[in-house]
């Protein structure tokens, strides 16, 4: 696990996002940003991919919650199902071996 808790943003509170799985608001830096590429959802590991993003705790339980609630297509404002397997593979695997 990454060390955290010491980041400062010029005295301002860290930006927060809501996890699409468990709906808990968490510092953006603690969440995995997801972006949609056509019908796939991929983890934006560098925070650089363009487009609408969704935030998820980097945990399989939050991914499963999001899947069960169909929260991810809603977050991306698409009607159909999206392929979450790249995100699942990232969460199941060694992060440094992905991308
Ligand atoms: Zn969560």
Backbone and ligand atoms as CSV (ligand in chain L), in Angstrom:
chain,resi,resn,atom,element,x,y,z
A,1,UNK,N,N,0.824,-1.200,0.000
A,1,UNK,CA,C,0.000,0.000,0.000
A,1,UNK,C,C,0.859,1.251,0.000
A,2,UNK,N,N,0.342,2.245,-0.650
A,2,UNK,CA,C,1.000,3.528,-0.707
A,2,UNK,C,C,0.871,4.236,0.645
A,3,UNK,N,N,1.888,4.957,1.002
A,3,UNK,CA,C,1.785,5.805,2.178
A,3,UNK,C,C,0.966,7.036,1.824
A,4,UNK,N,N,0.152,7.462,2.716
A,4,UNK,CA,C,-0.615,8.669,2.424
A,4,UNK,C,C,-0.970,9.382,3.710
A,5,UNK,N,N,-1.581,10.508,3.559
A,5,UNK,CA,C,-2.016,11.253,4.730
A,5,UNK,C,C,-1.179,12.489,4.986
A,6,UNK,N,N,-0.091,12.639,4.241
A,6,UNK,CA,C,0.772,13.795,4.479
A,6,UNK,C,C,0.707,14.812,3.341
A,7,UNK,N,N,-0.160,14.574,2.370
A,7,UNK,CA,C,-0.199,15.481,1.238
A,7,UNK,C,C,-0.852,16.795,1.616
A,8,UNK,N,N,-0.261,17.870,1.127
A,8,UNK,CA,C,-0.830,19.184,1.365
A,8,UNK,C,C,-1.099,19.843,0.031
A,9,UNK,N,N,-2.173,20.609,-0.018
A,9,UNK,CA,C,-2.534,21.311,-1.248
A,9,UNK,C,C,-2.549,22.797,-0.940
A,10,UNK,N,N,-1.402,23.319,-0.597
A,10,UNK,CA,C,-1.309,24.739,-0.311
A,10,UNK,C,C,-2.250,25.163,0.793
A,11,UNK,N,N,-2.484,24.313,1.753
A,11,UNK,CA,C,-3.340,24.658,2.869
A,11,UNK,C,C,-4.812,24.412,2.610
A,12,UNK,N,N,-5.162,24.070,1.359
A,12,UNK,CA,C,-6.559,23.810,1.059
A,12,UNK,C,C,-6.862,22.335,1.254
A,13,UNK,N,N,-8.130,22.050,1.457
A,13,UNK,CA,C,-8.535,20.662,1.577
A,13,UNK,C,C,-8.311,19.961,0.239
A,14,UNK,N,N,-7.932,18.710,0.304
A,14,UNK,CA,C,-7.743,17.937,-0.916
A,14,UNK,C,C,-9.084,17.783,-1.625
A,15,UNK,N,N,-9.060,17.830,-2.966
A,15,UNK,CA,C,-10.321,17.617,-3.684
A,15,UNK,C,C,-10.868,16.223,-3.409
A,16,UNK,N,N,-12.175,16.136,-3.346
A,16,UNK,CA,C,-12.802,14.855,-3.046
A,16,UNK,C,C,-13.680,14.409,-4.190
A,17,UNK,N,N,-13.826,13.111,-4.291
A,17,UNK,CA,C,-14.715,12.506,-5.272
A,17,UNK,C,C,-15.516,11.430,-4.559
A,18,UNK,N,N,-16.638,11.066,-5.154
A,18,UNK,CA,C,-17.452,10.001,-4.588
A,18,UNK,C,C,-17.160,8.702,-5.326
A,19,UNK,N,N,-16.880,7.661,-4.577
A,19,UNK,CA,C,-16.652,6.335,-5.151
A,19,UNK,C,C,-17.953,5.850,-5.790
A,20,UNK,N,N,-17.884,5.385,-7.041
A,20,UNK,CA,C,-19.097,4.910,-7.709
A,20,UNK,C,C,-19.585,3.581,-7.132
A,21,UNK,N,N,-18.740,2.922,-6.339
A,21,UNK,CA,C,-19.164,1.659,-5.743
A,21,UNK,C,C,-19.880,1.872,-4.426
A,22,UNK,N,N,-19.148,2.343,-3.420
A,22,UNK,CA,C,-19.721,2.440,-2.076
A,22,UNK,C,C,-20.286,3.821,-1.770
A,23,UNK,N,N,-20.087,4.778,-2.692
A,23,UNK,CA,C,-20.644,6.135,-2.549
A,23,UNK,C,C,-20.026,6.928,-1.402
A,24,UNK,N,N,-18.883,6.530,-0.934
A,24,UNK,CA,C,-18.220,7.275,0.130
A,24,UNK,C,C,-17.331,8.340,-0.502
A,25,UNK,N,N,-17.438,9.551,0.011
A,25,UNK,CA,C,-16.580,10.626,-0.487
A,25,UNK,C,C,-15.185,10.455,0.092
A,26,UNK,N,N,-14.215,10.534,-0.781
A,26,UNK,CA,C,-12.842,10.241,-0.415
A,26,UNK,C,C,-11.941,11.196,-1.184
A,27,UNK,N,N,-10.785,11.488,-0.620
A,27,UNK,CA,C,-9.830,12.333,-1.334
A,27,UNK,C,C,-9.552,11.741,-2.707
A,28,UNK,N,N,-9.549,12.609,-3.696
A,28,UNK,CA,C,-9.343,12.183,-5.072
A,28,UNK,C,C,-8.082,11.338,-5.232
A,29,UNK,N,N,-7.067,11.673,-4.464
A,29,UNK,CA,C,-5.793,10.963,-4.586
A,29,UNK,C,C,-5.877,9.523,-4.116
A,30,UNK,N,N,-6.914,9.191,-3.337
A,30,UNK,CA,C,-7.064,7.824,-2.840
A,30,UNK,C,C,-7.878,6.954,-3.789
A,31,UNK,N,N,-8.445,7.576,-4.804
A,31,UNK,CA,C,-9.365,6.849,-5.676
A,31,UNK,C,C,-8.713,6.562,-7.022
A,32,UNK,N,N,-9.167,5.489,-7.621
A,32,UNK,CA,C,-8.733,5.138,-8.962
A,32,UNK,C,C,-9.665,5.841,-9.947
A,33,UNK,N,N,-9.077,6.575,-10.896
A,33,UNK,CA,C,-9.915,7.229,-11.895
A,33,UNK,C,C,-10.165,6.249,-13.038
A,34,UNK,N,N,-11.423,6.126,-13.417
A,34,UNK,CA,C,-11.796,5.253,-14.517
A,34,UNK,C,C,-12.232,6.114,-15.686
A,35,UNK,N,N,-11.849,5.695,-16.869
A,35,UNK,CA,C,-12.336,6.380,-18.067
A,35,UNK,C,C,-12.875,5.350,-19.035
A,36,UNK,N,N,-13.774,5.819,-19.880
A,36,UNK,CA,C,-14.399,4.932,-20.850
A,36,UNK,C,C,-13.675,5.068,-22.186
A,37,UNK,N,N,-13.332,3.938,-22.762
A,37,UNK,CA,C,-12.769,3.912,-24.109
A,37,UNK,C,C,-13.683,3.012,-24.920
A,38,UNK,N,N,-14.532,3.641,-25.734
A,38,UNK,CA,C,-15.581,2.924,-26.446
A,38,UNK,C,C,-16.419,2.125,-25.440
A,39,UNK,N,N,-16.462,0.801,-25.591
A,39,UNK,CA,C,-17.312,0.025,-24.680
A,39,UNK,C,C,-16.549,-0.525,-23.484
A,40,UNK,N,N,-15.338,-0.068,-23.298
A,40,UNK,CA,C,-14.523,-0.580,-22.213
A,40,UNK,C,C,-14.281,0.514,-21.190
A,41,UNK,N,N,-14.106,0.078,-19.957
A,41,UNK,CA,C,-13.712,1.007,-18.907
A,41,UNK,C,C,-12.315,0.602,-18.469
A,42,UNK,N,N,-11.425,1.556,-18.480
A,42,UNK,CA,C,-10.030,1.267,-18.140
A,42,UNK,C,C,-9.594,2.153,-16.980
A,43,UNK,N,N,-8.665,1.665,-16.170
A,43,UNK,CA,C,-8.122,2.509,-15.105
A,43,UNK,C,C,-7.181,3.547,-15.698
A,44,UNK,N,N,-7.370,4.784,-15.293
A,44,UNK,CA,C,-6.517,5.872,-15.770
A,44,UNK,C,C,-5.389,6.036,-14.762
A,45,UNK,N,N,-4.368,5.221,-14.938
A,45,UNK,CA,C,-3.344,5.128,-13.899
A,45,UNK,C,C,-2.524,6.401,-13.773
A,46,UNK,N,N,-2.417,7.173,-14.842
A,46,UNK,CA,C,-1.626,8.400,-14.761
A,46,UNK,C,C,-2.481,9.640,-14.613
A,47,UNK,N,N,-3.796,9.450,-14.605
A,47,UNK,CA,C,-4.676,10.611,-14.478
A,47,UNK,C,C,-4.619,11.527,-15.666
A,48,UNK,N,N,-4.308,10.996,-16.820
A,48,UNK,CA,C,-4.081,11.844,-17.986
A,48,UNK,C,C,-5.051,11.590,-19.119
A,49,UNK,N,N,-5.846,10.534,-19.031
A,49,UNK,CA,C,-6.713,10.223,-20.164
A,49,UNK,C,C,-7.833,11.248,-20.227
A,50,UNK,N,N,-8.205,11.631,-21.447
A,50,UNK,CA,C,-9.245,12.648,-21.598
A,50,UNK,C,C,-10.632,12.075,-21.369
A,51,UNK,N,N,-11.572,12.965,-21.200
A,51,UNK,CA,C,-12.969,12.544,-21.143
A,51,UNK,C,C,-13.487,12.444,-19.732
A,52,UNK,N,N,-14.749,12.083,-19.675
A,52,UNK,CA,C,-15.440,11.963,-18.410
A,52,UNK,C,C,-14.831,10.825,-17.603
A,53,UNK,N,N,-14.631,11.051,-16.340
A,53,UNK,CA,C,-14.080,10.008,-15.493
A,53,UNK,C,C,-15.047,9.603,-14.411
A,54,UNK,N,N,-14.824,8.432,-13.863
A,54,UNK,CA,C,-15.549,7.984,-12.684
A,54,UNK,C,C,-14.494,7.596,-11.655
A,55,UNK,N,N,-14.832,7.733,-10.389
A,55,UNK,CA,C,-13.858,7.437,-9.345
A,55,UNK,C,C,-14.276,6.204,-8.579
A,56,UNK,N,N,-13.293,5.393,-8.259
A,56,UNK,CA,C,-13.566,4.133,-7.564
A,56,UNK,C,C,-12.436,3.889,-6.578
A,57,UNK,N,N,-12.795,3.414,-5.379
A,57,UNK,CA,C,-11.741,2.930,-4.505
A,57,UNK,C,C,-11.028,1.780,-5.212
A,58,UNK,N,N,-9.733,1.689,-5.094
A,58,UNK,CA,C,-9.030,0.604,-5.778
A,58,UNK,C,C,-9.242,-0.722,-5.058
A,59,UNK,N,N,-10.477,-1.184,-5.030
A,59,UNK,CA,C,-10.771,-2.452,-4.373
A,59,UNK,C,C,-11.843,-3.194,-5.158
A,60,UNK,N,N,-11.695,-4.519,-5.183
A,60,UNK,CA,C,-12.658,-5.333,-5.928
A,60,UNK,C,C,-14.051,-5.224,-5.340
A,61,UNK,N,N,-14.152,-5.052,-4.031
A,61,UNK,CA,C,-15.491,-4.987,-3.444
A,61,UNK,C,C,-16.229,-3.757,-3.940
A,62,UNK,N,N,-15.524,-2.634,-4.108
A,62,UNK,CA,C,-16.189,-1.439,-4.631
A,62,UNK,C,C,-16.543,-1.625,-6.104
A,63,UNK,N,N,-15.676,-2.301,-6.852
A,63,UNK,CA,C,-15.985,-2.569,-8.254
A,63,UNK,C,C,-17.247,-3.427,-8.355
A,64,UNK,N,N,-17.335,-4.434,-7.484
A,64,UNK,CA,C,-18.501,-5.316,-7.527
A,64,UNK,C,C,-19.772,-4.571,-7.125
A,65,UNK,N,N,-19.648,-3.717,-6.134
A,65,UNK,CA,C,-20.804,-2.891,-5.755
A,65,UNK,C,C,-21.248,-2.026,-6.929
A,66,UNK,N,N,-20.281,-1.434,-7.589
A,66,UNK,CA,C,-20.610,-0.558,-8.717
A,66,UNK,C,C,-21.271,-1.352,-9.835
A,67,UNK,N,N,-20.763,-2.557,-10.075
A,67,UNK,CA,C,-21.341,-3.404,-11.116
A,67,UNK,C,C,-22.773,-3.782,-10.781
A,68,UNK,N,N,-22.967,-4.184,-9.531
A,68,UNK,CA,C,-24.285,-4.633,-9.118
A,68,UNK,C,C,-25.305,-3.503,-9.241
A,69,UNK,N,N,-24.856,-2.300,-8.938
A,69,UNK,CA,C,-25.772,-1.157,-8.974
A,69,UNK,C,C,-25.804,-0.495,-10.341
A,70,UNK,N,N,-25.079,-1.067,-11.311
A,70,UNK,CA,C,-24.986,-0.475,-12.664
A,70,UNK,C,C,-24.594,0.987,-12.565
A,71,UNK,N,N,-23.744,1.280,-11.645
A,71,UNK,CA,C,-23.391,2.680,-11.392
A,71,UNK,C,C,-22.411,3.205,-12.427
A,72,UNK,N,N,-21.665,2.311,-13.041
A,72,UNK,CA,C,-20.604,2.803,-13.926
A,72,UNK,C,C,-21.164,3.305,-15.259
A,73,UNK,N,N,-22.037,2.539,-15.941
A,73,UNK,CA,C,-22.652,3.132,-17.143
A,73,UNK,C,C,-23.355,4.447,-16.834
A,74,UNK,N,N,-23.972,4.531,-15.674
A,74,UNK,CA,C,-24.655,5.772,-15.300
A,74,UNK,C,C,-23.648,6.907,-15.134
A,75,UNK,N,N,-22.519,6.577,-14.506
A,75,UNK,CA,C,-21.494,7.607,-14.310
A,75,UNK,C,C,-20.979,8.137,-15.644
A,76,UNK,N,N,-20.941,7.262,-16.633
A,76,UNK,CA,C,-20.463,7.685,-17.951
A,76,UNK,C,C,-21.601,8.115,-18.864
A,77,UNK,N,N,-22.815,8.068,-18.352
A,77,UNK,CA,C,-23.980,8.497,-19.119
A,77,UNK,C,C,-24.143,7.717,-20.415
A,78,UNK,N,N,-23.962,6.422,-20.331
A,78,UNK,CA,C,-24.239,5.575,-21.486
A,78,UNK,C,C,-25.331,4.586,-21.093
A,79,UNK,N,N,-26.177,4.182,-22.038
A,79,UNK,CA,C,-27.289,3.297,-21.700
A,79,UNK,C,C,-26.868,1.835,-21.542
A,80,UNK,N,N,-25.875,1.418,-22.289
A,80,UNK,CA,C,-25.570,-0.014,-22.344
A,80,UNK,C,C,-24.552,-0.442,-21.317
A,81,UNK,N,N,-24.350,-1.740,-21.228
A,81,UNK,CA,C,-23.333,-2.265,-20.318
A,81,UNK,C,C,-21.934,-1.943,-20.839
A,82,UNK,N,N,-21.012,-1.823,-19.929
A,82,UNK,CA,C,-19.625,-1.546,-20.290
A,82,UNK,C,C,-18.744,-2.685,-19.807
A,83,UNK,N,N,-17.689,-2.917,-20.540
A,83,UNK,CA,C,-16.749,-3.979,-20.188
A,83,UNK,C,C,-15.791,-3.463,-19.115
A,84,UNK,N,N,-15.929,-4.047,-17.927
A,84,UNK,CA,C,-15.092,-3.601,-16.809
A,84,UNK,C,C,-13.874,-4.488,-16.599
A,85,UNK,N,N,-13.661,-5.441,-17.511
A,85,UNK,CA,C,-12.581,-6.400,-17.256
A,85,UNK,C,C,-11.196,-5.756,-17.151
A,86,UNK,N,N,-10.895,-4.660,-17.881
A,86,UNK,CA,C,-9.572,-4.050,-17.652
A,86,UNK,C,C,-9.398,-3.531,-16.228
A,87,UNK,N,N,-10.482,-3.030,-15.643
A,87,UNK,CA,C,-10.406,-2.520,-14.274
A,87,UNK,C,C,-10.241,-3.688,-13.305
A,88,UNK,N,N,-11.018,-4.736,-13.558
A,88,UNK,CA,C,-10.941,-5.917,-12.694
A,88,UNK,C,C,-9.535,-6.521,-12.743
A,89,UNK,N,N,-8.988,-6.611,-13.960
A,89,UNK,CA,C,-7.643,-7.179,-14.098
A,89,UNK,C,C,-6.622,-6.339,-13.339
A,90,UNK,N,N,-6.812,-5.025,-13.407
A,90,UNK,CA,C,-5.894,-4.140,-12.689
A,90,UNK,C,C,-5.992,-4.364,-11.181
A,91,UNK,N,N,-7.214,-4.487,-10.678
A,91,UNK,CA,C,-7.398,-4.627,-9.235
A,91,UNK,C,C,-6.957,-6.000,-8.747
A,92,UNK,N,N,-7.077,-6.994,-9.617
A,92,UNK,CA,C,-6.682,-8.339,-9.218
A,92,UNK,C,C,-5.179,-8.564,-9.333
A,93,UNK,N,N,-4.562,-7.800,-10.226
A,93,UNK,CA,C,-3.159,-8.060,-10.514
A,93,UNK,C,C,-2.222,-7.143,-9.774
A,94,UNK,N,N,-0.983,-7.271,-10.104
A,94,UNK,CA,C,0.022,-6.376,-9.570
A,94,UNK,C,C,-0.076,-5.060,-10.329
A,95,UNK,N,N,-0.342,-3.958,-9.644
A,95,UNK,CA,C,-0.516,-2.705,-10.375
A,95,UNK,C,C,0.660,-2.360,-11.263
A,96,UNK,N,N,1.857,-2.672,-10.843
A,96,UNK,CA,C,2.983,-2.249,-11.660
A,96,UNK,C,C,3.127,-3.075,-12.943
A,97,UNK,N,N,2.395,-4.200,-13.043
A,97,UNK,CA,C,2.464,-4.984,-14.262
A,97,UNK,C,C,1.393,-4.606,-15.266
A,98,UNK,N,N,0.550,-3.676,-14.904
A,98,UNK,CA,C,-0.508,-3.259,-15.808
A,98,UNK,C,C,-0.087,-1.986,-16.513
A,99,UNK,N,N,-0.281,-1.945,-17.815
A,99,UNK,CA,C,0.092,-0.815,-18.679
A,99,UNK,C,C,1.595,-0.583,-18.631
L,1,ZN,ZN,ZN,-15.664,2.581,-2.602
